[in-house]
């Protein structure tokens, strides 16, 4: 059930600009992403988040983060862009 909750959360974050922007502005670690999702009623663990993101990202080349663009906001945005290609 928690993998399903994680997928639904990622779909919601991709589809709803307000959730995406709030997530980018407030989460700086996997733990904070999980806590953010819990606030919206999605229940999954950090480990489940990591496993699912690894599954999604295995289909793409390594993420190139340009110097100075390694903020959590940038990384979360790129993560959601990858998820959008896989989940929707």
C-alpha positions in Angstrom: 0.0 0.0 0.0 2.8 2.5 0.8 4.3 2.1 -2.7 0.9 3.0 -4.1 0.8 6.0 -1.7 4.2 7.1 -2.9 3.2 6.9 -6.6 0.0 8.8 -5.9 2.0 11.5 -4.0 4.5 11.9 -6.9 1.6 12.1 -9.4 -0.1 14.8 -7.3 3.2 16.7 -7.0 3.6 16.5 -10.7 0.0 17.5 -11.6 -0.6 20.2 -9.0 1.7 23.3 -9.3 0.8 24.5 -5.8 2.0 21.2 -4.3 5.1 21.1 -6.4 6.1 24.7 -5.5 5.4 24.1 -1.8 7.4 20.9 -1.9 10.3 22.7 -3.6 10.2 25.5 -1.1 10.0 23.4 2.0 11.8 20.1 1.6 15.6 19.8 1.6 16.1 16.1 2.4 14.3 12.8 1.8 13.1 12.9 5.4 11.4 16.3 4.7 9.9 15.0 1.5 8.3 12.1 3.5 7.1 14.5 6.2 5.6 16.8 3.6 3.8 13.9 1.9 2.5 12.8 5.3 1.0 16.2 5.8 -1.0 15.6 2.6 -2.1 12.2 3.8 0.4 10.0 1.8 2.1 7.4 4.0 5.5 5.9 2.9 9.0 5.7 4.3 12.3 7.3 3.3 13.5 3.8 2.2 10.4 3.4 0.0 11.0 6.8 -1.5 14.6 5.9 -2.3 13.7 2.5 -3.8 11.0 4.0 -6.1 13.1 6.9 -7.2 16.0 4.5 -8.0 13.5 2.5 -10.1 12.4 5.6 -12.0 15.9 7.1 -12.4 17.4 3.8 -13.6 15.7 4.5 -16.9 17.4 7.9 -17.4 21.0 9.0 -17.8 22.7 10.4 -14.7 21.3 13.8 -13.6 23.8 16.6 -14.5 23.6 19.3 -11.9 25.4 22.4 -13.1 27.7 24.2 -10.6 25.8 26.5 -8.4 22.4 24.8 -9.2 22.6 22.1 -6.6 20.0 23.5 -4.4 17.3 21.2 -3.0 14.7 23.2 -5.0 16.5 22.5 -8.3 17.0 18.8 -7.4 13.3 18.3 -6.4 12.2 20.0 -9.6 14.4 17.7 -11.7 13.1 14.7 -9.7 9.5 15.6 -10.4 10.3 16.2 -14.1 11.7 12.6 -14.3 8.7 11.3 -12.4 6.3 13.1 -14.8 7.8 11.3 -17.8 7.4 7.9 -16.0 4.2 8.3 -14.1 1.7 10.3 -16.2 
